[in-house]
Amino acid sequence: MTGTAGTAVDVQEANKALARRWLEEGWCRGDLDLASSVFAPDFMLRGRRVGPDGPRHSIRRIRSAFAGLTINVDVQVAEGDLVVTHFTARGEHVGEYRGIPPTGRTVAASGVQVWTVRDGLVVDDLNVFDEWAMVEQLRADRV
C-alpha cells in the first residue's frame, strides 16, 4: 500500500467514525453541541442549506417523541469523500409524532444516510428513512 492509498483509507475510516459518532452521541445521547464539529456551516440536507442547526432541529423533534433512542449501524461503506450508513433506530413512543399521540410502544425502523465529507465536516446528506414503517407500528389499531 502506498502512502497516498494509506491516507485515503485513513480518511475513509475517519469519515465512517464521524458518522458513527454522530449517530451515537448526537442522536442517541442528544449532544446537540456536537453538530458544530460534525457539519459544515453550509451543510446541505436533501438539497436544502440548513447548516448545523438542521440536524439539531431533527434531533430535538425526534428525541421529544421517542425515549431511549438507540441506533445500530448495520452496514457502513466509504469510498472517496462518501460514507454510506445503513442503520436501524429503536425507541419508545412517548410524545406526539406525526399527529399520533404517545402509545408507549417501542418501534424500530431503518434508514440509509449518504454523507459527503470534506475536510472532516459533513457538507451534504442524502438520506432515506422508512418513516412509514415506523408510523404503521404506532397506529392505534395495531396490536
N, C-alpha and C positions, 0 to 999 in steps of 0.2 A: 504494500500500500504506500502510495506516495504521500508527501506532506500535504499536498492540495486535497487529495481524497480524504485523508485523515481529518483535515479541517472541515470538509463538507460533512463528513459523518458526525463529527463533534457538534457542528451547528444543528444538524438534523436531530440529534439526540437531545440537545438543549431545547430545541423547539418543542419536541414531544414532552419533555419535562415541564415546560412552561404551560402547555395545555393541561397536563395532569394537575399541576399546582393550582391553576385557576379553578378547575372542577372541584378539587378537594378544599382549598382554602377559601375561594370566592363563593362558590355555590353551596358546598356542604357546611362550612363554618360561618359563612356570612361576612367574610372580611372584605368590606366594600373599599377600604383604603388601598387594597392590593390592585385595584383596577388601574390606577395611575402608573403602576410599574409593569403592567401587562399589555395595556392597549395604548396605541399611539394617539396623540391629541386629535388627529383627523381620522380616527378609526371609522371604518365603514361596516355597517351591519346590513346584510342583504341589499346592498346598493344605496343605503342611506347613511350620510355622515352623522354619527352620533357621539363620537369621542368616547372617553371612558365613562361618561355619565349614562350612556345607553345600557351597558352591562350592569351598572349599579341599579338602574331602574328595574331591569328584568329580575335581578336577584331580590330586590325588596318585594316586588309583586309576587313572585313565586314562593318565597320563604314565608310571606304572610298567609299564604293559603295552604302550605304544606310543611308540617313539622317533621323533624327527624330526617331531613333530606339526606339521602346517600346516592352517590353516583359511582357506578362501576365502569371502568374502561374495559370494553370488550375486545376491541381491536384498535390498534393505532399504527399508522404508516406515515412516514415522512419522506419527501423527495424534494430536493431543491429548497425553496422557501415555503413549501406547502406542508401542512400537518393535517392529516385526516384522522378523526377520532370517532369511533362508533361507541356509544355509551348507553347504559341503562340507568335511569333515575327512578328512585323509590321514595315515597314519603306518605305521611298520614294527612289526610284532607281535614284541616282544622279551621279553614277560613273560606269565605266565598271565592269561587273560581268560575269564571265564565257564566256567572249568574246562578251557579249551583251552590246552595248553602252547604255548610260543613256536614260531612257524612261520617267522619271518624274512620273511614275506610283507608287502608293502605293500598296505594296504587303504584303501578310501575309502567313505564313507557320508555321507548328507546329513541335515539336520535343519532344523527351524524353531523359533525361540525367540520368544515373545511376552512382552515385558517391559512392566511398568508402572513408570514412573519418576516419582518425586515429589521435588521439591527437590534434584534432582541425584543421587538414590540410587535404586537398583532396589528396589522393595518387593514385587514379585511376578513370578514366572517360570512361564509355562505353556509347555512345550516338548514337541516330538515329535522323536525321533531314530530313524532307520532302523537300529537296532541289529542287527536280524536279517539285514539285507543284509550287514552287516559280519561277523557270525558265520558266515554262509554262505561268505564269502570265506576264512575261517580253517579251515573244515572240512578234515580230513586227506585226504578223497577228492577234493578239488578240485585240479585241475592248474593 
